[in-house]
Amino acid sequence: MPTAGTILSRTFSMFVAGFLPFNTISFLIHSPLIAFDVFLYFADGTSVELLVIGTWGSTLLLTPIATAALVYGVFRSMRGQIVTTSECIRVGVSRWLGVVLLSLLLAIATFVGYMLCIAPGVIVTCGMFVAVPALMVEELNAFDATQRSWALTDGYKLAVFGVVLVLGVIGFGVTVIAQLLDLGLVGANVVAQIAQHLVSIPLTTLQAIAAGIAYYQIRLFREGLDEDELAAVFD
């Protein structure tokens, strides 16, 4: 039965084993944003407005592509196949529209949940945790992927909550590290932004792997599907 422990254990094992290829994928997809940050550092290190644009651009456009590419890489890795950077990025870009729409839908649902109260927001976060893998593997649209994720996590939201909690603590630590790297230098706002984007790349990788592993373990227990059957859709 999937638990937070089994999901996190395999997540960290895969993260360590595939550290270079997975993080290379995430870095390459986010490289336009990092290049934008470097440009701001030399052009205008105090432009807060442009920093905000860059951050939202990453959140709404690049991170969903990275997540889709990494989820594809997760299933290749589970089948014992080589995680090819170019192939993962190609698949991520090919699913770009659906994953971006899904990300917007999830952001709205999560925002509404947290506005109502913290508890509904947490429940929505846990219920939507495997939406991206569902969209990728089952070739669903954004709305159907949210419904599928909610159905799959029924009865497993407590386990998913444990995973989300651990990833949240790690994310908080990453944010603190990024803030500590702001040393009061000229253009420090941009320096901190570049640092935050760089240290957040492994976090994006870890979250995508966790979502893929959670999706796999839940479907394995619920429906008896194995890695080959789940990943065959990409063949």
C-alpha positions in Angstrom: 0.0 0.0 0.0 1.4 3.4 -0.9 2.6 5.4 2.1 4.5 8.7 2.5 7.5 6.6 3.4 7.4 4.3 0.3 6.8 7.3 -2.0 9.6 9.4 -0.5 12.0 6.5 -0.3 11.8 5.7 -4.0 11.7 9.5 -4.8 15.0 10.2 -3.1 16.6 7.0 -4.5 15.7 8.0 -8.1 16.7 11.7 -7.4 20.1 10.6 -6.3 20.6 8.0 -9.0 19.4 10.3 -11.8 20.7 13.6 -10.3 22.7 14.7 -13.3 20.3 13.9 -16.2 17.1 15.0 -14.3 18.6 18.3 -13.1 20.2 18.9 -16.5 16.7 18.7 -18.0 15.3 21.2 -15.5 18.3 23.5 -15.9 18.1 23.6 -19.7 14.4 24.3 -19.7 14.8 27.1 -17.1 17.9 28.5 -18.8 16.0 31.3 -20.7 14.8 32.6 -17.3 18.3 32.4 -15.8 19.7 34.2 -18.9 17.0 36.9 -18.4 18.1 37.3 -14.8 21.8 37.7 -15.8 20.7 40.3 -18.4 18.9 42.2 -15.7 21.9 42.1 -13.4 24.0 43.9 -16.0 21.3 46.1 -17.4 19.3 47.2 -14.4 19.9 45.3 -11.1 17.1 47.1 -9.3 14.2 46.5 -11.7 11.7 44.8 -9.3 8.9 44.9 -12.0 11.1 42.9 -14.4 12.0 40.5 -11.7 8.3 39.8 -11.0 7.7 39.3 -14.8 10.5 36.8 -14.8 9.3 34.9 -11.8 5.7 34.6 -13.2 7.1 33.6 -16.6 9.0 30.8 -15.0 6.0 29.7 -12.9 3.4 29.8 -15.7 5.5 28.7 -18.7 8.8 27.0 -18.0 8.2 25.1 -14.8 5.2 23.2 -16.3 7.3 22.2 -19.3 10.1 21.0 -16.9 7.6 19.0 -14.9 6.2 17.3 -17.9 9.6 16.5 -19.2 10.7 15.1 -15.8 7.6 13.0 -15.4 8.4 11.4 -18.8 12.0 10.8 -17.6 10.7 9.2 -14.4 8.8 6.6 -16.3 11.7 5.9 -18.6 13.9 5.5 -15.6 11.5 3.1 -13.9 11.6 0.9 -17.1 15.4 0.8 -16.8 15.7 3.0 -19.9 18.3 5.8 -20.4 16.9 9.2 -19.5 17.7 11.2 -22.7 17.7 14.9 -22.2 16.6 15.8 -25.7 13.8 13.3 -25.8 12.5 14.4 -22.4 12.5 18.0 -23.4 10.8 17.2 -26.7 8.0 15.4 -24.9 7.7 18.2 -22.3 7.4 20.8 -25.0 4.9 18.7 -27.0 2.6 18.6 -24.0 3.2 22.2 -23.2 -0.3 23.6 -23.7 -2.1 21.0 -21.7 0.3 21.1 -18.8 0.3 25.0 -18.7 -3.6 25.0 -18.7 -3.5 22.3 -16.0 -1.0 24.4 -13.9 -3.3 27.5 -14.2 -6.3 25.4 -13.2 -4.4 23.9 -10.2 -3.2 27.4 -9.2 -6.7 28.8 -9.1 -8.1 25.8 -7.3 -5.3 25.9 -4.7 -5.7 29.6 -4.2 -9.4 29.4 -3.7 -8.9 26.5 -1.2 -6.4 28.5 0.9 -8.6 31.6 0.8 -11.4 29.6 2.3 -9.2 28.2 5.0 -5.8 26.4 5.2 -7.4 23.0 5.5 -9.3 23.1 2.2 -6.1 24.4 0.5 -4.1 21.5 1.8 -6.8 19.0 0.7 -6.8 20.5 -2.8 -3.0 20.3 -3.0 -3.0 16.7 -2.0 -5.9 15.8 -4.2 -4.3 17.4 -7.3 -0.8 16.0 -6.6 -0.8 13.4 -9.4 -2.6 15.5 -12.0 0.4 16.1 -14.2 1.4 12.4 -14.4 -2.3 11.6 -15.1 -2.4 14.1 -17.9 0.9 12.8 -19.4 0.3 9.0 -19.1 -3.4 8.9 -19.8 -3.4 11.7 -22.4 -6.2 13.6 -20.6 -7.1 17.3 -20.9 -6.5 19.6 -18.0 -9.9 19.4 -16.5 -10.1 15.6 -16.7 -6.6 15.3 -15.3 -7.7 17.1 -12.1 -10.7 14.8 -11.7 -8.6 11.7 -12.3 -6.0 12.9 -9.7 -8.8 13.5 -7.2 -10.2 10.0 -7.8 -6.8 8.3 -7.6 -5.8 10.0 -4.4 -9.1 9.1 -2.7 -8.1 7.2 0.4 -4.4 8.2 -0.1 -4.6 11.9 0.7 -3.0 11.4 4.1 0.0 9.6 2.5 0.3 12.4 -0.1 0.1 15.0 2.6 3.1 13.4 4.2 5.0 13.8 0.9 3.8 17.3 0.4 4.8 18.2 4.0 8.4 16.9 3.5 8.7 18.6 0.1 7.4 21.8 1.7 10.0 21.8 4.4 12.7 21.2 1.8 11.3 24.0 -0.3 11.3 26.3 2.7 14.9 25.5 3.3 15.7 26.2 -0.4 14.0 29.6 0.0 16.0 30.4 3.1 19.3 29.4 1.4 18.4 31.7 -1.6 17.7 34.6 0.7 21.0 34.1 2.6 22.8 34.3 -0.8 21.6 37.9 -1.0 24.8 39.5 0.4 23.9 43.2 -0.1 25.9 43.5 -3.3 25.1 45.9 -6.1 22.1 44.5 -7.9 21.4 42.3 -4.9 17.8 41.8 -5.8 18.8 40.2 -9.1 21.6 38.2 -7.5 19.1 36.8 -5.0 16.7 36.0 -7.8 19.4 34.2 -9.9 20.4 32.2 -6.7 16.8 31.3 -6.0 16.2 30.1 -9.5 19.4 28.0 -9.4 18.7 26.3 -6.1 15.0 25.8 -7.0 16.0 23.6 -10.0 16.7 20.5 -7.8 13.4 21.2 -5.9 11.4 21.2 -9.2 13.1 17.9 -10.1 12.3 16.4 -6.7 8.7 17.4 -6.8 8.2 16.0 -10.4 9.8 12.7 -9.4 7.6 12.5 -6.3 4.5 13.1 -8.3 5.5 10.4 -10.8 6.3 7.9 -8.1 3.1 8.6 -6.2 1.0 8.2 -9.4 2.8 4.9 -10.2 2.4 3.5 -6.7 -1.2 4.4 -6.4 -2.1 3.0 -9.8 -0.1 -0.1 -9.0 -2.0 -0.8 -5.8 -5.4 0.3 -7.2 -5.3 -1.1 -10.7 -2.4 -3.6 -10.7 -0.5 -1.8 -13.5 3.3 -2.0 -13.6 6.0 0.3 -14.9 6.0 -1.1 -18.5 2.2 -0.7 -18.9 2.2 2.8 -17.5 5.1 4.0 -19.7 4.0 2.2 -22.8 1.8 5.1 -23.7 5.0 7.1 -24.6 6.2 4.4 -27.0 
